[in-house]
Amino acid sequence: MPPVAETTLGVKGDFPIFTRRFDGHELIYLDSASTSQKPAVVIEAVAEHLRSHNANIHRGVYPLAQEADAAYDGARERVAAFVGAGEQATIFTKNVTEAINLVAYAWGRANVGPGQAVLITQMEHHANIVPWQVLCRERGAQLRYLEVDERGELSLQALERELARGDVALVAFAHVSNVLGTINPVAAMAARVRAAGAVSLVDGAQAVPHMPVDVEAIGADFYAWTGHKALGPTGVGVLHGRREILEAMEPFLTGGDMIASVDFQSATWNELPAKFEAGTPMIAEAVGLGAAVCYLSEVGMERVRAHERELTAHMLEALAQVPQLRVVGPPEAERRGGLASFTIEGIHAHDIAELTARRGVCIRAGHHCAQPLMRCLGVAATARASVGVYSEPEDIDALVDALSAARQVFELR
Ligand SMILES: Cc1ncc(COP(=O)(O)O)c(C=O)c1O
């Protein structure tokens, strides 16, 4: 049965930041694709950990240290379960950027070389472009791009054609584009990559906070995401990997906690996941992320997706009423995550964002860390409105009013 669509989840009151006022205006936060706001339970989980359970992990034998161990390990358990991944193959990183770099360095340097290629797509965030550029330059490999069509979608046939060339070592692609909003067919893509004997990496930064994600069912070799967009604190990200691949990999960063033993000239590595978590990790942040995924699970990810799809449909309809406004990406809300990037002829994207901000409406403007995609779209920048669990239809209405006011400032007809 399809999930029931809801235009409000009624959870805004769980997020203390929405009591703030800016020049007398309510906070209308439509920048969740940049980072999400945090519910009180997450803020309190971090504070309570620091207040009452703080000690370093995996080192102490005293009860307080054991509490800290349990809090950190418990957070991993929750985070892994949230996306149907194995705990041992769930590694905490600083963010999704570090997770992708981990793969590019630890897997890429050992497995990509001259005569081989890394395939990414034109819709990637810089976090899923630059690590591959650096890897390919260093290892004498080729970096190739899957094209984005005029609807803002990828083609499975084009992926098959690229794989058929026989030289692709790794394919990396976004689950949901942070500019176009496109939801990519990641399970079908991962299956084709696997059938071709290559390794796949999915950047799930814009998917995990907004829809049910089952890492096991998607079947990619690596799936990475970032905590701060998923109601968690900054400073914590996640990499899920296929266990046998992670086991075969050399570490990324080295030092304390990731070793089994150290001699004067050499060392051996700890088991997963510790092998990839050198040094004291982001303990309180991981605890906060654990609380965030519990909160999201309680709301229910099917409901979150249904809610955001409804809001997106409303947003697309409302934006279509604004003259000279062009939304990029697939026209159907069904095909996209909860965001819309757009241009208005005659107003620069930065001016749009600045003018909406005067009414308390926070949207993002710029290249959204996707400069190659901006070139494909033939624009220097777009404005982007993006929703989260706390967003409501009134937020979209406030945006549209603010856009009409902005058009008046620029005397557009
Ligand atoms: C699709 C995508 N990938 C990667 C990132 C980078 O996230 P972080 O800065 O948390 O590493 C973002 C953030 O905007 C994103 O939207």
The ligand as a MOL file (V3000), in Angstrom:
LIG
                    3D

  0  0  0     0  0            999 V3000
M  V30 BEGIN CTAB
M  V30 COUNTS 16 16 0 0 0
M  V30 BEGIN ATOM
M  V30 1 C 25.0500 15.1480 -2.3490 0
M  V30 2 C 26.0460 15.6790 -1.3580 0
M  V30 3 N 27.2230 15.0590 -1.2050 0
M  V30 4 C 28.1300 15.4840 -0.3360 0
M  V30 5 C 27.9180 16.5810 0.4600 0
M  V30 6 C 28.9720 17.0050 1.4280 0
M  V30 7 O 28.5470 16.8540 2.7380 0
M  V30 8 P 29.5640 17.1030 3.9650 0
M  V30 9 O 30.0010 18.5350 3.8040 0
M  V30 10 O 28.7600 16.8830 5.1760 0
M  V30 11 O 30.6820 16.1550 3.8010 0
M  V30 12 C 26.7190 17.2710 0.3340 0
M  V30 13 C 26.4820 18.4830 1.1420 0
M  V30 14 O 25.9180 19.4500 0.7000 0
M  V30 15 C 25.7580 16.8100 -0.6010 0
M  V30 16 O 24.5940 17.4420 -0.7660 0
M  V30 END ATOM
M  V30 BEGIN BOND
M  V30 1 1 1 2
M  V30 2 1 2 3
M  V30 3 2 2 15
M  V30 4 2 3 4
M  V30 5 1 4 5
M  V30 6 1 5 6
M  V30 7 2 5 12
M  V30 8 1 6 7
M  V30 9 1 7 8
M  V30 10 2 8 9
M  V30 11 1 8 10
M  V30 12 1 8 11
M  V30 13 1 12 13
M  V30 14 1 12 15
M  V30 15 2 13 14
M  V30 16 1 15 16
M  V30 END BOND
M  V30 END CTAB
M  END
